[in-house]
Amino acid sequence: MSADSHPTLPPVRLHSDAELARDALGAPLFARAVRLARWAGPDTRVGVGGELVTAQLPEAAAVLGLDTDDADSPGYASQAWRVAVDTGLVDVTEPEEDGADGAEGDEERFGTAAPGEDLALVTGGAPGDVLDLWLAALDTVLADAAVPDLDDLVDALDAGGEIDFDRLDWNPGREADFLDGVLANLYLLTVTEGGAADEPVPLPVLAASMVVPDDMGEPTDAVLEQVSDAMMRLDDQFRQLEPIGLVEFRPVDEELMAEADGTPEPEHASTGRGEDGEDGRPVADDEDVSRYGMVRLTPLGLYGIRARMLEAGVDAPAVGELAEKGADALLDAVSFYSENAAQAEIEQWLAGREQPAAAAELLAAARGDDEGGPLRRLRCQQALAPAGPEAEPAVRSVLDDPELGGLARVWLAERGVSDVPAPDPEMVFWLTVDTIAAQLAADGETEELPLLMETLTAHHAGFFEQVWRVEHPATAYVLEAMGRLHPDRKAAKEARKAAFKARSRRPA
């Protein structure tokens, strides 16, 4: 996904860097990496790739407080060590290669390890330093999660004990892209208004988002099998991603997998397709769905996925990042936000600014006869709504402005100001066109829009006989919409005739 002239994703509400840094330090895998970095010293032995030698793993597991009798503990210790090395929490000196001066050819050689310079940032650095270390750790974990599990690797060994990659059917780039796509979809479901938000996402829904074509009606058996395979991959991958603090994850029910001979049947849960639900999804109760796995991005996970998107060139805005920018940048950006997200961004922009200056800057930025002008003025009106009497001089100064005079009158009237001059008919018609154009740009053809159209035109006799002459770039467009949506059939017909006139008077 590439950046565009407006945000490609809804803005995300992030926790503060201090809160996120605390979450990073509390992530089990990152905390283990820090603990091993502090343990590293002259007696620590590493192999040619910087990994802990097998003989050191029980001691490392004990340092981490893991059960040394548990067969999985050495693996957990090895993973934590790898994260410590990759993030710079540990510096390793690898063993010399065979044939180096002074080395015995048959003698096993080991490298050494010591705490890295970056370890001091864990306690002495700024929150941003901690988050940078965590992001480096996340890269390591994501790379590991894209590797096939051990059973698949064993199955792919050829007669000579080498991995047959053709048999394994594993493409590192493809697997990494798949996981990135899954996390991007999970991010979008979380930040989109009306999406998952704080609710966990069923694993079948996430798997289907990567497998089922958008234009497919009822999924075929072959597609459902692909969804099942994707679910199993995701189940394994999210198990690996949870310890780094990226997600909260409820795995697929082991009994369910046993019942289905290792392959769950996603059609029993919502895959995003079907006929029973209002949105076309099969109906299943919460308990049934949860058995197929549930996943949710943590606040730290939202930060991490957004950081990766930004690095890839994706426009992924965050609420509050416009606070130090001008009103022109603010209105251009929030024009494409949902109303609630726009309000949150506007409130942060207004905080700490003097109301008179802020109001004047907003009004100046709202001008313009370009396509985005109506929506900028709508957001300007939204931004000025909470302003108090201090903003009145700035608002009064634009009463005679052909583009802002209507907006100013509405603002003053809402505050009960009595000496507001009545607008001339031309301004009334212009404001009507601008208002409907803004609503169409903001929300499209909503159920409420016909009522707005009826309200705006009801008190003006001969409205459609005059409005087509309005010098507004959206006049014809608005009249065509009114011809489709106006609840009064006679008025709708008049609107269509007026739209034709408006089109005809424009220069070719």
C-alpha positions in Angstrom: 0.0 0.0 0.0 1.5 3.3 -1.0 1.0 6.8 0.3 -1.7 8.9 -1.4 -2.9 12.5 -1.4 -4.9 11.6 1.7 -4.5 9.0 4.4 -4.9 5.4 3.2 -5.8 4.2 6.7 -7.9 5.7 9.5 -5.9 7.4 12.3 -5.0 5.2 15.3 -5.1 6.3 18.9 -1.8 5.4 20.4 -0.8 5.2 24.1 2.0 7.6 25.2 5.6 6.5 24.5 6.1 6.1 28.3 3.2 3.7 28.5 4.3 1.8 25.5 7.9 1.5 26.7 6.6 0.0 30.0 4.6 -2.5 28.0 7.7 -3.3 25.9 9.8 -3.9 29.1 7.0 -6.1 30.4 6.7 -8.3 27.3 7.9 -11.8 28.4 10.3 -12.4 25.5 11.9 -9.0 25.6 12.3 -9.2 29.4 14.0 -12.5 29.0 16.4 -11.1 26.4 17.3 -8.3 28.9 17.9 -10.7 31.7 20.2 -12.9 29.5 22.1 -9.7 28.4 22.8 -8.9 32.0 23.9 -12.5 32.6 26.3 -12.6 29.6 30.0 -12.6 30.6 33.5 -14.1 30.2 32.2 -17.7 30.8 29.4 -17.4 28.2 30.2 -19.5 25.1 28.7 -19.0 21.7 28.9 -20.8 18.4 29.8 -19.6 14.9 26.4 -17.8 14.4 26.5 -16.1 17.8 24.1 -18.6 19.3 24.5 -20.1 22.8 26.1 -23.5 22.7 23.9 -26.4 23.7 25.8 -26.9 27.0 25.0 -23.3 28.1 21.2 -23.5 27.5 20.3 -25.2 30.8 22.1 -22.5 32.7 20.5 -19.8 30.6 17.1 -21.4 31.2 17.7 -21.4 35.0 18.7 -17.7 34.9 15.3 -17.1 33.3 13.5 -19.0 36.0 12.4 -21.7 33.6 11.8 -25.3 34.6 15.0 -27.0 33.6 13.2 -30.3 33.4 10.9 -29.0 30.8 12.0 -30.0 27.3 10.9 -26.7 25.9 12.9 -24.5 28.3 16.2 -24.7 26.2 14.3 -23.5 23.2 12.8 -20.5 25.1 16.3 -19.6 26.3 17.8 -19.9 22.8 15.1 -17.6 21.4 15.6 -15.0 24.1 19.3 -15.1 23.5 18.8 -14.6 19.8 16.6 -11.6 20.4 19.3 -10.2 22.8 22.0 -10.5 20.1 19.9 -9.2 17.3 18.8 -6.1 19.2 22.4 -5.2 20.4 21.6 -6.0 24.0 24.5 -8.5 23.8 27.8 -8.2 21.9 29.3 -11.5 20.7 32.7 -12.4 19.4 32.3 -15.4 17.2 35.0 -18.2 17.3 37.8 -18.0 14.8 37.5 -20.0 11.6 39.5 -23.1 11.0 43.0 -22.4 10.0 43.3 -19.2 12.0 46.7 -18.5 13.5 47.3 -20.4 16.7 44.1 -22.5 16.3 44.2 -26.3 16.6 42.3 -27.9 13.7 40.5 -30.5 15.8 39.8 -28.4 18.8 36.3 -27.1 19.3 36.3 -23.4 19.4 33.8 -21.0 21.0 33.2 -17.3 20.8 32.5 -15.0 23.8 29.7 -12.7 24.7 29.3 -9.6 26.9 26.5 -7.1 27.6 26.1 -4.7 24.7 26.2 -0.9 24.8 22.5 -0.7 24.1 21.7 -2.6 27.3 22.2 0.7 29.2 19.2 2.1 27.3 16.8 -0.2 29.0 17.1 1.6 32.3 18.9 4.9 31.3 17.4 5.7 27.9 14.3 7.6 26.9 11.0 5.7 26.1 11.8 6.1 22.4 15.1 4.2 22.9 13.3 1.3 24.6 10.7 1.2 21.8 13.5 1.2 19.1 15.0 -1.9 20.9 11.6 -3.5 21.0 11.0 -2.9 17.3 14.3 -4.6 16.6 13.2 -7.5 18.7 9.9 -7.6 16.8 11.7 -7.9 13.5 13.5 -11.0 14.8 10.3 -12.6 16.1 8.5 -11.9 12.9 11.3 -13.4 10.9 11.2 -16.5 13.1 7.4 -16.8 12.8 7.7 -16.9 9.0 9.9 -20.1 9.2 8.2 -23.5 9.0 7.8 -25.4 12.2 10.3 -28.2 13.1 7.9 -31.0 12.1 7.7 -29.6 8.6 11.5 -29.2 8.4 12.0 -32.8 9.4 9.5 -34.0 6.9 11.3 -32.1 4.2 14.7 -33.8 4.8 16.1 -35.7 1.8 18.1 -38.9 2.0 21.3 -36.9 2.6 19.9 -35.1 5.6 19.6 -31.8 3.7 16.3 -29.8 3.5 14.5 -30.2 0.2 13.0 -26.7 -0.2 11.0 -27.8 -3.2 9.3 -30.5 -1.1 8.9 -28.0 1.8 7.1 -25.6 -0.6 8.5 -22.7 1.5 9.3 -19.3 0.0 10.7 -16.9 2.7 9.6 -13.8 0.9 6.1 -15.2 0.3 5.7 -16.3 3.9 6.9 -12.9 5.2 4.5 -11.1 2.9 1.6 -13.3 4.0 2.3 -12.5 7.7 2.7 -8.8 6.9 -0.7 -8.9 5.1 -2.4 -10.7 8.0 -1.1 -8.1 10.5 -2.1 -5.2 8.2 -5.6 -6.6 8.0 -5.7 -7.0 11.7 -4.5 -3.4 12.1 -7.2 -2.2 9.7 -10.0 -4.1 11.5 -8.8 -2.5 14.8 -8.5 1.1 13.7 -11.5 1.3 11.4 -14.5 2.9 13.1 -17.1 0.2 13.5 -14.4 -2.5 13.2 -12.8 -4.7 15.8 -11.5 -1.9 18.0 -11.0 -3.6 21.5 -12.8 -6.8 20.4 -10.7 -9.8 19.4 -11.0 -11.0 15.8 -11.9 -14.6 15.1 -9.1 -16.5 13.4 -11.3 -17.8 10.6 -12.2 -14.2 9.7 -8.6 -13.2 9.5 -7.6 -16.3 7.5 -10.5 -15.7 5.1 -9.4 -12.1 4.6 -6.2 -13.5 3.1 -7.7 -16.3 1.1 -11.3 -15.7 0.0 -11.5 -13.4 -3.0 -13.6 -10.3 -2.4 -15.9 -11.1 -5.3 -16.6 -14.7 -4.3 -20.1 -15.5 -3.0 -20.2 -18.8 -1.3 -16.7 -20.2 -0.8 -15.9 -23.5 -2.5 -14.7 -26.5 -0.6 -11.2 -25.9 -2.0 -11.2 -22.4 -0.7 -12.5 -23.5 2.7 -9.6 -25.9 2.8 -7.2 -23.1 2.1 -8.8 -21.1 4.9 -8.2 -24.1 7.3 -4.6 -24.3 6.2 -4.2 -20.5 6.8 -5.8 -20.8 10.2 -3.3 -23.5 11.2 -0.4 -21.3 10.0 -1.7 -18.3 11.9 -2.3 -20.4 15.0 1.3 -21.3 15.1 2.5 -17.8 14.2 0.4 -15.9 16.8 1.7 -18.3 19.5 5.1 -17.0 18.6 4.1 -13.4 18.4 2.3 -13.2 21.8 5.4 -13.4 24.0 6.9 -10.2 22.4 3.7 -8.3 23.4 2.3 -7.8 19.9 -1.0 -9.6 20.3 -3.3 -11.2 22.9 -4.1 -14.6 21.5 -6.5 -17.5 22.3 -5.2 -20.5 20.3 -7.4 -22.9 18.4 -9.0 -25.4 20.8 -6.8 -28.5 20.9 -9.9 -30.7 21.3 -11.4 -29.2 18.2 -8.3 -30.0 16.2 -8.3 -33.6 17.5 -12.0 -34.0 16.7 -11.3 -32.8 13.1 -8.2 -35.0 12.8 -5.9 -32.0 13.0 -7.8 -29.8 10.6 -10.6 -27.5 12.0 -13.7 -26.9 9.9 -13.9 -23.1 9.5 -17.3 -23.2 7.9 -18.8 -23.8 11.4 -17.5 -20.3 12.4 -17.7 -17.0 10.6 -15.3 -16.8 7.6 -16.7 -13.5 6.5 -19.0 -15.3 4.0 -22.4 -17.0 4.2 -26.1 -16.4 4.2 -27.3 -16.5 7.8 -26.0 -13.2 9.3 -27.1 -9.7 8.5 -23.7 -9.0 7.0 -23.7 -12.3 5.0 -21.7 -14.2 7.6 -22.8 -17.5 9.2 -24.2 -17.1 12.7 -22.3 -18.7 15.5 -22.3 -18.0 19.2 -19.3 -16.5 20.9 -18.2 -19.7 22.5 -18.2 -21.6 19.2 -16.3 -18.8 17.4 -13.7 -18.6 20.2 -12.8 -22.3 19.8 -11.4 -21.5 16.4 -8.9 -19.0 17.9 -9.2 -15.2 18.7 -6.6 -12.6 18.3 -6.3 -8.9 19.2 -3.5 -6.4 18.7 -2.3 -4.9 22.0 -1.6 -1.1 22.3 2.0 -2.0 21.8 1.1 -4.1 18.8 -0.7 -1.2 17.2 2.4 0.9 17.7 4.6 -1.8 16.2 2.6 -2.5 13.1 2.1 1.2 12.4 5.9 1.7 12.7 6.5 -1.1 10.2 3.8 0.4 7.8 5.4 3.8 8.0 8.8 2.3 7.2 7.2 0.7 4.2 5.9 4.0 3.0 2.3 3.5 4.0 0.4 6.5 5.2 -0.8 5.4 8.6 -1.8 8.5 10.6 -2.0 8.7 14.4 -4.3 11.0 16.3 -2.3 14.0 17.7 0.4 14.1 15.1 -1.0 17.2 13.5 -1.0 19.2 16.8 2.0 21.2 15.8 1.1 21.8 12.1 -0.9 24.6 10.6 -4.7 24.7 10.2 -4.3 24.0 6.4 -2.6 20.7 7.1 -5.2 19.9 9.8 -8.3 20.5 7.7 -6.8 18.7 4.7 -6.1 15.7 6.8 -9.2 15.5 8.9 -11.4 16.0 5.9 -10.8 12.2 5.2 -11.2 11.1 8.9 -14.4 9.8 10.4 -16.3 12.4 12.4 -15.1 11.0 15.8 -11.5 10.8 14.7 -11.6 14.3 13.2 -13.0 15.6 16.5 -10.2 14.0 18.5 -7.6 15.4 16.2 -9.1 18.9 16.2 -9.3 18.9 20.0 -5.6 18.1 20.3 -4.8 20.8 17.7 -6.8 23.4 19.6 -5.3 22.5 23.0 -2.8 25.2 24.0 -3.7 27.6 21.2 -5.2 31.0 21.8 -8.8 30.9 20.5 -8.8 34.1 18.5 -5.7 33.2 16.6 -6.8 29.6 16.1 -10.2 30.6 14.8 -8.7 33.1 12.3 -6.2 30.4 11.1 -9.0 27.8 10.7 -11.2 30.2 8.7 -8.4 31.2 6.4 -7.6 27.5 5.8 -11.2 26.7 5.0 -11.3 29.0 1.9 -11.0 27.5 -1.6 -13.1 26.6 -4.6 -11.3 23.3 -5.2 -13.0 19.9 -4.9 -12.0 19.6 -1.2 -13.2 23.0 -0.2 -16.7 22.0 1.0 -15.4 19.3 3.3 -12.7 21.6 4.7 -15.4 24.1 5.6 -17.4 21.4 7.3 -14.4 20.4 9.4 -13.7 24.0 10.1 -17.3 24.4 11.4 -16.7 21.3 13.5 -13.5 22.8 14.9 -15.1 26.1 15.7 -18.1 24.5 17.5 -16.5 24.4 21.0 -15.0 27.9 20.7 -16.2 30.5 23.1 -16.8 34.3 22.8 -13.1 34.9 22.3 -13.4 33.6 18.8 -16.3 35.9 17.8 -14.2 38.8 16.4 -12.5 36.4 14.0 -15.8 34.9 12.9 -17.4 38.3 12.4 -14.5 39.3 10.2 -15.7 36.9 7.5 -19.4 37.8 7.4 -19.0 39.3 4.0 -16.8 36.6 2.6 -18.8 34.7 -0.1 -17.4 31.3 1.0 -17.3 31.8 4.8 -20.2 34.2 5.4 -22.8 31.5 5.7 -20.6 29.5 8.1 -20.1 32.6 10.2 -23.8 33.3 10.4 -24.6 29.8 11.5 -21.9 30.0 14.2 -23.1 33.3 15.5 -26.8 32.3 15.4 -26.1 29.1 17.4 -24.7 31.4 20.2 -27.8 33.6 20.2 -26.1 36.7 18.8 -28.9 39.1 17.8 -27.2 41.6 15.5 -26.2 39.1 12.7 -27.1 40.5 9.3 -29.4 38.4 7.2 -27.7 36.7 4.2 -28.6 37.6 0.7 -30.3 34.9 -1.4 -27.1 34.2 -3.4 -25.3 33.3 -0.2 -28.1 31.1 1.0 -28.1 29.1 -2.2 -24.3 28.9 -2.2 -24.3 27.7 1.4 -26.9 25.0 0.6 -24.8 23.7 -2.3 -21.7 23.8 -0.2 -23.3 22.0 2.8 -24.7 19.1 0.7 -21.4 18.8 -1.2 -19.6 18.5 2.1 -22.0 15.8 3.4 -21.6 13.8 0.2 -17.9 14.0 0.4 -17.8 13.1 4.1 -20.3 10.2 4.2 -21.6 9.5 0.8 -25.3 9.0 0.1 -26.5 8.3 3.7 -30.1 7.7 4.8 -30.1 11.1 6.5 -29.1 13.0 3.5 -32.6 13.1 1.8 -34.0 14.7 5.0 -31.2 17.3 5.0 -32.0 18.1 1.3 -35.7 18.5 2.1 -35.0 20.7 5.1 -32.6 23.0 3.2 -35.0 23.5 0.2 -38.4 23.5 1.9 -38.4 27.2 2.9 -37.3 28.6 -0.5 -40.0 29.0 -3.1 -38.6 28.4 -6.6 -35.4 27.0 -5.1 -34.5 24.9 -8.2 -35.3 27.7 -10.6 -32.5 29.8 -9.0 -30.0 27.4 -7.5 -28.6 26.2 -10.9 -27.1 29.6 -11.4 -25.0 29.4 -8.2 -21.3 29.9 -8.9 -20.1 26.9 -7.0 -17.9 24.1 -8.6 -20.2 21.4 -7.1 -23.6 22.9 -8.2 -24.3 20.4 -10.9 -23.0 17.5 -8.9 -25.2 18.4 -5.9 -28.3 18.9 -8.1 -27.8 15.5 -9.7 -27.6 13.9 -6.2 -30.8 15.7 -5.2 -32.4 14.4 -8.3 -31.7 10.9 -7.1 -32.3 11.3 -3.4 -34.8 14.1 -2.7 -37.8 12.4 -0.9 -40.3 14.6 -2.8 -40.7 13.2 -6.3 -41.7 16.6 -7.8 -38.7 18.3 -6.2 -36.4 15.5 -7.4 -37.6 16.0 -11.0 -37.0 19.8 -10.7 -33.5 19.0 -9.3 -32.7 16.9 -12.4 -33.8 19.7 -14.7 -31.8 22.2 -12.8 -28.7 19.9 -12.9 -29.0 19.8 -16.7 -29.1 23.6 -16.8 -26.1 23.9 -14.5 -24.1 21.5 -16.7 -25.2 23.4 -19.9 -24.0 26.7 -18.6 -20.5 25.5 -17.8 -17.9 26.2 -20.5 -16.9 23.2 -22.5 
